[in-house]
Amino acid sequence: MSIEDRVAALETRLRAAEDHLEILNLLNCYGPLVDSGSGPEAADLWIEGGTYTFTTPDRTIGTLSSPEGLIGMYASEGHMGLVNTGAAHLTATPRITVDGDRATALGYSLVVLKEGDRWFLWRAAVNEWKLVRTDKGWKIEDRFNRPLDGAPDSHEIMRRVIAK
């Protein structure tokens, strides 16, 4: 193997490691942004027109678009009620698959909520994040979120993404 081939292989491996690290950092910024009431900054993690599809506690499915829909949700009475009570949105380390300028991340998200003097796990969900490389770095194109409430669709998303 020539030195040029070795350097090219190292550059490819370095690019892959940098992509994974940048995606991890992006996803791990989400919680501190939404928990601090920084809605516009949280919405900026998405591309313009990117989507967030989620399930509410009553199992209604909703989709919001970036930036306006996300900013509105983060400023809503429901979300700000969590923030003002004391909440931590946690993103567990995801499984990341990069394919050129597109990536998918599968992982859990947890919401810890304060109630009086105690903290408790309020919500656990599985997430599929679709990301794209932009001229500003990696951004979220879509976040698909389902609660881990035993329903078949939360299990199916895990099976589908792991199979990729």
C-alpha positions as a Markdown table, in Angstrom:
| # | Residue | x | y | z |
|---|---|---|---|---|
| 1 | Met | 0.0 | 0.0 | 0.0 |
| 2 | Ser | 1.5 | 3.4 | -1.0 |
| 3 | Ile | 1.8 | 6.3 | 1.4 |
| 4 | Glu | -0.9 | 8.1 | -0.7 |
| 5 | Asp | -3.3 | 5.2 | -0.2 |
| 6 | Arg | -2.5 | 5.1 | 3.5 |
| 7 | Val | -3.1 | 8.8 | 3.9 |
| 8 | Ala | -6.4 | 8.6 | 1.9 |
| 9 | Ala | -7.5 | 5.7 | 4.1 |
| 10 | Leu | -6.7 | 7.7 | 7.2 |
| 11 | Glu | -8.5 | 10.8 | 5.9 |
| 12 | Thr | -11.6 | 8.6 | 5.3 |
| 13 | Arg | -11.5 | 7.2 | 8.8 |
| 14 | Leu | -10.9 | 10.6 | 10.3 |
| 15 | Arg | -13.9 | 12.1 | 8.4 |
| 16 | Ala | -16.1 | 9.2 | 9.7 |
| 17 | Ala | -14.9 | 9.8 | 13.3 |
| 18 | Glu | -15.5 | 13.6 | 12.9 |
| 19 | Asp | -19.0 | 13.0 | 11.5 |
| 20 | His | -19.9 | 10.8 | 14.4 |
| 21 | Leu | -18.6 | 13.2 | 16.9 |
| 22 | Glu | -20.3 | 16.2 | 15.3 |
| 23 | Ile | -23.6 | 14.3 | 15.3 |
| 24 | Leu | -23.3 | 13.3 | 18.9 |
| 25 | Asn | -22.5 | 16.9 | 19.9 |
| 26 | Leu | -25.5 | 18.1 | 17.9 |
| 27 | Leu | -28.0 | 15.7 | 19.5 |
| 28 | Asn | -26.6 | 16.3 | 23.0 |
| 29 | Cys | -27.1 | 20.1 | 22.6 |
| 30 | Tyr | -30.9 | 19.5 | 22.3 |
| 31 | Gly | -31.6 | 18.9 | 25.9 |
| 32 | Pro | -29.8 | 21.9 | 27.4 |
| 33 | Leu | -31.3 | 24.2 | 24.7 |
| 34 | Val | -34.9 | 23.1 | 25.3 |
| 35 | Asp | -34.5 | 22.9 | 29.1 |
| 36 | Ser | -33.2 | 26.5 | 29.2 |
| 37 | Gly | -36.1 | 27.9 | 27.2 |
| 38 | Ser | -33.8 | 28.5 | 24.2 |
| 39 | Gly | -36.4 | 27.7 | 21.6 |
| 40 | Pro | -35.0 | 29.5 | 18.5 |
| 41 | Glu | -31.5 | 28.0 | 19.2 |
| 42 | Ala | -33.1 | 24.5 | 19.6 |
| 43 | Ala | -35.0 | 24.9 | 16.3 |
| 44 | Asp | -31.7 | 25.9 | 14.6 |
| 45 | Leu | -30.5 | 22.4 | 15.1 |
| 46 | Trp | -32.9 | 21.5 | 12.2 |
| 47 | Ile | -32.7 | 22.4 | 8.6 |
| 48 | Glu | -35.3 | 24.9 | 7.4 |
| 49 | Gly | -38.5 | 22.9 | 6.9 |
| 50 | Gly | -37.2 | 20.0 | 8.9 |
| 51 | Thr | -39.7 | 18.0 | 10.8 |
| 52 | Tyr | -40.3 | 16.6 | 14.3 |
| 53 | Thr | -42.9 | 13.8 | 14.4 |
| 54 | Phe | -43.9 | 12.8 | 18.0 |
| 55 | Thr | -46.6 | 11.1 | 20.0 |
| 56 | Thr | -48.4 | 13.0 | 22.8 |
| 57 | Pro | -49.3 | 11.3 | 26.1 |
| 58 | Asp | -52.8 | 10.5 | 24.7 |
| 59 | Arg | -51.0 | 8.8 | 21.7 |
| 60 | Thr | -52.0 | 11.5 | 19.2 |
| 61 | Ile | -49.3 | 11.9 | 16.5 |
| 62 | Gly | -48.2 | 15.4 | 15.6 |
| 63 | Thr | -45.7 | 16.8 | 13.2 |
| 64 | Leu | -44.0 | 20.2 | 13.5 |
| 65 | Ser | -41.8 | 22.0 | 11.0 |
| 66 | Ser | -38.7 | 24.0 | 11.6 |
| 67 | Pro | -38.3 | 26.7 | 12.6 |
| 68 | Glu | -41.7 | 28.2 | 13.4 |
| 69 | Gly | -43.5 | 25.1 | 14.5 |
| 70 | Leu | -40.6 | 24.0 | 16.8 |
| 71 | Ile | -40.2 | 27.5 | 18.3 |
| 72 | Gly | -43.9 | 27.6 | 19.0 |
| 73 | Met | -43.8 | 24.3 | 20.8 |
| 74 | Tyr | -40.8 | 25.3 | 22.9 |
| 75 | Ala | -42.5 | 28.5 | 23.9 |
| 76 | Ser | -45.8 | 26.7 | 24.6 |
| 77 | Glu | -47.4 | 26.7 | 28.1 |
| 78 | Gly | -47.0 | 22.9 | 28.2 |
| 79 | His | -43.3 | 22.9 | 27.4 |
| 80 | Met | -42.5 | 26.0 | 29.5 |
| 81 | Gly | -44.4 | 24.4 | 32.4 |
| 82 | Leu | -41.9 | 21.5 | 32.3 |
| 83 | Val | -39.0 | 24.0 | 32.1 |
| 84 | Asn | -40.2 | 26.1 | 35.0 |
| 85 | Thr | -40.9 | 23.0 | 37.1 |
| 86 | Gly | -37.4 | 21.6 | 36.5 |
| 87 | Ala | -36.8 | 19.2 | 33.6 |
| 88 | Ala | -33.9 | 17.5 | 31.9 |
| 89 | His | -34.3 | 16.2 | 28.3 |
| 90 | Leu | -31.6 | 13.5 | 27.9 |
| 91 | Thr | -30.4 | 12.0 | 24.7 |
| 92 | Ala | -28.9 | 8.6 | 25.2 |
| 93 | Thr | -25.9 | 7.7 | 23.0 |
| 94 | Pro | -27.4 | 6.8 | 19.7 |
| 95 | Arg | -26.4 | 4.2 | 17.0 |
| 96 | Ile | -25.2 | 6.4 | 14.1 |
| 97 | Thr | -25.0 | 5.4 | 10.5 |
| 98 | Val | -23.4 | 7.8 | 8.1 |
| 99 | Asp | -23.9 | 7.4 | 4.3 |
| 100 | Gly | -22.1 | 10.3 | 2.5 |
| 101 | Asp | -23.9 | 13.5 | 3.4 |
| 102 | Arg | -26.8 | 11.8 | 5.1 |
| 103 | Ala | -27.0 | 10.0 | 8.5 |
| 104 | Thr | -29.4 | 8.2 | 10.7 |
| 105 | Ala | -29.2 | 8.0 | 14.5 |
| 106 | Leu | -31.3 | 5.7 | 16.6 |
| 107 | Gly | -31.5 | 6.1 | 20.3 |
| 108 | Tyr | -33.5 | 6.7 | 23.4 |
| 109 | Ser | -34.6 | 10.0 | 24.9 |
| 110 | Leu | -35.5 | 10.4 | 28.5 |
| 111 | Val | -37.3 | 13.3 | 30.2 |
| 112 | Val | -36.6 | 13.7 | 33.9 |
| 113 | Leu | -39.0 | 15.9 | 35.8 |
| 114 | Lys | -38.8 | 17.5 | 39.2 |
| 115 | Glu | -41.7 | 17.0 | 41.6 |
| 116 | Gly | -41.2 | 18.7 | 45.0 |
| 117 | Asp | -37.9 | 17.4 | 46.3 |
| 118 | Arg | -37.6 | 14.4 | 44.0 |
| 119 | Trp | -36.7 | 13.8 | 40.4 |
| 120 | Phe | -38.4 | 11.0 | 38.4 |
| 121 | Leu | -38.4 | 9.6 | 34.9 |
| 122 | Trp | -41.4 | 11.2 | 33.3 |
| 123 | Arg | -41.0 | 9.9 | 29.7 |
| 124 | Ala | -38.9 | 7.4 | 27.8 |
| 125 | Ala | -39.0 | 7.3 | 24.0 |
| 126 | Val | -37.2 | 5.8 | 21.0 |
| 127 | Asn | -36.0 | 8.2 | 18.4 |
| 128 | Glu | -34.9 | 8.0 | 14.8 |
| 129 | Trp | -33.1 | 11.1 | 13.7 |
| 130 | Lys | -32.4 | 11.8 | 10.0 |
| 131 | Leu | -29.6 | 14.2 | 9.5 |
| 132 | Val | -28.0 | 16.0 | 6.6 |
| 133 | Arg | -24.6 | 17.6 | 6.1 |
| 134 | Thr | -25.0 | 21.3 | 5.3 |
| 135 | Asp | -22.6 | 24.1 | 4.7 |
| 136 | Lys | -23.1 | 24.9 | 8.4 |
| 137 | Gly | -22.3 | 21.3 | 9.5 |
| 138 | Trp | -24.7 | 18.5 | 10.4 |
| 139 | Lys | -28.4 | 19.4 | 10.9 |
| 140 | Ile | -31.5 | 17.5 | 11.7 |
| 141 | Glu | -33.9 | 16.8 | 8.8 |
| 142 | Asp | -36.4 | 14.8 | 10.7 |
| 143 | Arg | -36.8 | 13.4 | 14.3 |
| 144 | Phe | -39.3 | 10.6 | 14.6 |
| 145 | Asn | -40.2 | 9.9 | 18.3 |
| 146 | Arg | -42.3 | 7.2 | 19.9 |
| 147 | Pro | -42.9 | 6.6 | 23.6 |
| 148 | Leu | -41.7 | 3.3 | 25.0 |
| 149 | Asp | -45.1 | 2.4 | 26.3 |
| 150 | Gly | -45.3 | -1.1 | 25.1 |
| 151 | Ala | -47.1 | -0.2 | 21.9 |
| 152 | Pro | -46.0 | -2.1 | 18.7 |
| 153 | Asp | -45.0 | 1.0 | 16.8 |
| 154 | Ser | -42.3 | 1.9 | 19.4 |
| 155 | His | -40.8 | -1.6 | 19.0 |
| 156 | Glu | -41.2 | -1.5 | 15.2 |
| 157 | Ile | -39.1 | 1.7 | 14.8 |
| 158 | Met | -36.3 | 0.0 | 16.7 |
| 159 | Arg | -36.4 | -3.1 | 14.6 |
| 160 | Arg | -36.6 | -1.1 | 11.3 |
| 161 | Val | -33.6 | 1.2 | 12.1 |
| 162 | Ile | -31.4 | -1.6 | 13.5 |
| 163 | Ala | -32.0 | -3.6 | 10.4 |
| 164 | Lys | -30.6 | -0.9 | 8.2 |
